């Protein structure tokens, strides 16, 4: 039986009693039409429309030529979003039809259609998530390209069109996963203004009338549920080709002036969004607690026989190891109010125990050397600085990292072949890192630990100069060798 495609008519015919906004002025232009923004920013805007009278539509534009524009436009911008996971220990599965999206533009087919949005006096917000590689200055881009290939190039042309209209500037919210994303985007725009020899008055308008906000985004978005889609559509009673799924948790930190809250009424809607002068402490919180918990736990957990994150949360020893790491060793290194840190840490436990996500430990293990340095090492050094001793679980996690790599005896295609019991697994990292561990595969534990800790390319001189660290790592490696990973982790508790 063929079902009708999702549309406003389909929902009316069904007697849909949820919130819909078929008509409203376009207030947001969004560079990026993928799963993340539709489950994060567009969800928040949809809730603001319903609960805070924002009364704004969003026009999406594709940052690259292939994209979802045909499917989004075929469904009049409508799609079904499921937020699934655990909240306060309870399993939840919330459905919402998102109606804030008006349409999606493909600038590679209709660049003028994008530029025409600059004429809209109601347009006030620009949002972007063009991946980590999106905010880049490409000097090959030309002002009269249709369109310029880079996102900052397109944005510069768009802002120039706006300036020529004599209209007000924008609040620009960058959601790319790079440090100081808004600042970097503004820098790229200024580079294009110089490269293209654009007017001084335009350059002044960009600086004076536009607010480039760096932001921190936090939500795991699992996207289109391919295996479940047919059954979900049968239950919905309509065909939705762009269903989106994500975890329940969401948090958005916007670095910018407080008046943004007057125009973007998230507080009135009760949404987990804050505007701050400096988003750095919140980034530290996310990186050290959420990402750091992953990195410090998963390598040991994998060698202890676990395969997905949820299994780790169901095992008392591994869960307690993670909790001790977070609450006793990471939180004391952070400067936000303790109740905020504790609340965030509590949400991590629910997030890791999401029954709808099978998060593979080996996927998280990718590039663990750089991840340990960025996510865990700052907690290690700050803990020692503040308390004058080594954090036991974090130190053990470094030994587990070495043990994970040291099981390898041969190189595969862009990986090392590690061994767990009778099976094998792929260790993926930079080639030079893999070569280093292969060169040291026959080292005894003391020699190995010394070589790793004194590898300046991996850690600088930070670990080599940390008093007692090398001896503690050797002790942990010996415990792993004699007791096995699981019992060695248990001994840390």
JOMOKA-V958779 format. One record per residue. N is the residue number from 1. SS is DSSP state (h for helix, s for strand, l for the rest). PSI is psi in whole degrees, -180 to 180 (NA if undefined). Layout:
N:SS:PSI, N:SS:PSI
This chain:
1:l:127, 2:l:128, 3:l:153, 4:l:145, 5:s:143, 6:l:129, 7:l:172, 8:h:-39, 9:h:-43, 10:h:-45, 11:h:-40, 12:h:-43, 13:h:-30, 14:h:-9, 15:l:31, 16:l:129, 17:l:13, 18:l:-179, 19:l:132, 20:l:146, 21:l:84, 22:l:-30, 23:l:133, 24:l:157, 25:l:149, 26:s:118, 27:s:-12, 28:s:131, 29:s:127, 30:s:119, 31:s:101, 32:l:126, 33:l:14, 34:l:-177, 35:h:-40, 36:h:-56, 37:h:-35, 38:h:-27, 39:h:-8, 40:l:-79, 41:h:-48, 42:h:-32, 43:h:-47, 44:h:-43, 45:h:-40, 46:h:-42, 47:h:-38, 48:h:-37, 49:h:-45, 50:h:-43, 51:h:-13, 52:h:8, 53:l:30, 54:l:-39, 55:l:54, 56:l:138, 57:s:160, 58:s:131, 59:s:127, 60:s:152, 61:s:140, 62:l:130, 63:l:-23, 64:l:165, 65:l:-50, 66:l:138, 67:l:-165, 68:l:5, 69:h:-49, 70:h:-42, 71:h:-38, 72:h:-46, 73:h:-32, 74:h:-26, 75:l:19, 76:l:30, 77:l:-6, 78:l:146, 79:s:161, 80:s:129, 81:s:132, 82:s:123, 83:s:117, 84:s:140, 85:s:-143, 86:s:143, 87:s:121, 88:l:38, 89:l:-8, 90:s:140, 91:s:131, 92:s:152, 93:s:97, 94:s:133, 95:s:140, 96:s:131, 97:s:120, 98:s:125, 99:l:12, 100:l:-17, 101:s:129, 102:s:-47, 103:s:174, 104:s:132, 105:s:139, 106:l:102, 107:l:-15, 108:l:-15, 109:l:-29, 110:l:73, 111:h:-33, 112:h:-33, 113:h:-36, 114:h:-47, 115:h:-30, 116:h:-25, 117:h:-23, 118:h:-18, 119:h:-7, 120:l:112, 121:l:-18, 122:l:-18, 123:l:127, 124:l:-28, 125:s:137, 126:s:129, 127:s:145, 128:s:144, 129:l:91, 130:l:27, 131:l:167, 132:l:-29, 133:l:-1, 134:l:-37, 135:l:89, 136:l:142, 137:l:117, 138:l:105, 139:l:-11, 140:l:-18, 141:l:139, 142:l:151, 143:l:-35, 144:l:10, 145:l:146, 146:l:81, 147:l:170, 148:l:145, 149:l:-34, 150:l:152, 151:h:-47, 152:h:-31, 153:h:-46, 154:h:-44, 155:h:-40, 156:h:-44, 157:h:-42, 158:h:-45, 159:h:-36, 160:h:-41, 161:h:-42, 162:h:-46, 163:h:-41, 164:h:-25, 165:h:-11, 166:l:25, 167:l:166, 168:l:161, 169:l:-159, 170:l:160, 171:s:117, 172:s:119, 173:s:103, 174:s:128, 175:l:9, 176:l:150, 177:l:62, 178:l:157, 179:l:137, 180:l:53, 181:h:-41, 182:h:-42, 183:h:-41, 184:h:-38, 185:h:-44, 186:h:-41, 187:h:-43, 188:h:-43, 189:h:-44, 190:h:-34, 191:h:-40, 192:h:-38, 193:h:-42, 194:h:-47, 195:h:-41, 196:l:-1, 197:l:38, 198:l:165, 199:l:145, 200:h:-37, 201:h:-37, 202:h:-45, 203:h:-41, 204:h:-40, 205:h:-43, 206:h:-43, 207:h:-37, 208:h:-39, 209:h:-2, 210:l:139, 211:s:111, 212:s:107, 213:s:126, 214:s:139, 215:s:158, 216:s:125, 217:s:145, 218:s:101, 219:l:132, 220:l:119, 221:s:118, 222:l:-9, 223:l:-152, 224:l:123, 225:l:77, 226:l:-45, 227:l:-26, 228:l:-7, 229:h:-45, 230:h:-45, 231:h:-38, 232:h:-44, 233:h:-38, 234:h:-42, 235:h:-37, 236:h:-30, 237:l:12, 238:l:160, 239:s:121, 240:l:110, 241:l:-2, 242:l:37, 243:l:143, 244:s:147, 245:s:149, 246:s:168, 247:l:165, 248:l:-42, 249:l:139, 250:l:143, 251:s:132, 252:s:120, 253:s:122, 254:s:123, 255:s:111, 256:l:-176, 257:l:150, 258:l:-22, 259:l:-14, 260:h:-34, 261:h:-27, 262:h:-33, 263:h:-23, 264:l:85, 265:l:59, 266:l:-33, 267:l:-44, 268:l:-31, 269:l:-4, 270:l:34, 271:l:153, 272:l:66, 273:s:138, 274:s:151, 275:s:126, 276:s:163, 277:l:-30, 278:l:118, 279:l:-3, 280:h:-45, 281:h:-32, 282:h:-33, 283:h:-43, 284:h:-43, 285:h:-47, 286:h:-48, 287:h:-44, 288:h:-37, 289:h:-60, 290:h:-61, 291:h:-38, 292:h:-36, 293:h:-43, 294:h:-56, 295:h:-37, 296:h:-16, 297:h:-40, 298:h:-33, 299:h:-44, 300:h:-41, 301:h:-38, 302:h:-46, 303:h:-19, 304:l:2, 305:l:3, 306:l:154, 307:l:-30, 308:s:159, 309:h:-41, 310:h:-37, 311:h:-36, 312:h:-39, 313:h:-20, 314:l:-7, 315:l:119, 316:h:-41, 317:h:-49, 318:h:-39, 319:h:-43, 320:h:-35, 321:h:-46, 322:h:-45, 323:h:-41, 324:h:-41, 325:h:-49, 326:h:-57, 327:h:-36, 328:h:-23, 329:h:-30, 330:h:-50, 331:h:-38, 332:h:-11, 333:h:-2, 334:l:157, 335:l:-2, 336:l:161, 337:l:139, 338:h:-35, 339:h:-36, 340:h:-43, 341:h:-42, 342:h:-41, 343:h:-44, 344:h:-43, 345:h:-39, 346:h:-36, 347:h:-29, 348:h:-39, 349:h:-45, 350:h:-42, 351:h:-41, 352:h:-21, 353:l:25, 354:l:119, 355:l:-10, 356:l:-3, 357:l:120, 358:l:83, 359:l:108, 360:s:132, 361:h:-36, 362:h:-30, 363:h:-41, 364:h:-27, 365:l:-11, 366:l:129, 367:l:45, 368:h:-25, 369:h:-53, 370:h:-36, 371:h:-43, 372:h:-40, 373:h:-43, 374:h:-34, 375:h:-29, 376:h:-41, 377:h:-39, 378:h:-35, 379:h:-40, 380:h:-51, 381:h:-37, 382:h:-37, 383:h:-47, 384:h:-40, 385:h:-41, 386:h:-34, 387:h:-11, 388:l:19, 389:l:168, 390:l:140, 391:l:125, 392:h:-46, 393:h:-41, 394:h:-43, 395:h:-43, 396:h:-37, 397:h:-30, 398:h:-39, 399:h:-39, 400:h:-37, 401:h:-48, 402:h:-44, 403:h:-38, 404:h:-42, 405:h:-30, 406:h:-10, 407:l:-14, 408:l:139, 409:l:-6, 410:s:162, 411:s:137, 412:s:-156, 413:l:106, 414:l:31, 415:s:169, 416:s:152, 417:s:105, 418:s:167, 419:s:132, 420:s:110, 421:l:-128, 422:l:-7, 423:s:175, 424:s:161, 425:s:158, 426:s:129, 427:s:116, 428:l:128, 429:l:-177, 430:l:147, 431:h:-41, 432:h:-32, 433:h:-45, 434:h:-42, 435:h:-39, 436:h:-49, 437:h:-33, 438:h:-38, 439:h:-26, 440:l:19, 441:l:-25, 442:l:7, 443:l:149, 444:l:168, 445:h:-40, 446:h:-44, 447:h:-42, 448:h:-50, 449:h:-42, 450:h:-45, 451:h:-42, 452:h:-51, 453:h:-31, 454:l:14, 455:l:99, 456:h:-32, 457:h:-30, 458:h:-48, 459:h:5, 460:l:-144, 461:l:12, 462:l:-51, 463:l:-36, 464:l:-29, 465:l:6, 466:l:114, 467:l:129, 468:l:-6, 469:h:-46, 470:h:-44, 471:h:-39, 472:h:-37, 473:h:-43, 474:h:-44, 475:h:-42, 476:h:-40, 477:h:-39, 478:h:-37, 479:h:-41, 480:h:-41, 481:h:-40, 482:h:-38, 483:h:-21, 484:l:155, 485:h:-45, 486:h:-48, 487:h:-33, 488:h:-40, 489:h:-43, 490:h:-35, 491:h:-17, 492:l:-16, 493:l:NA
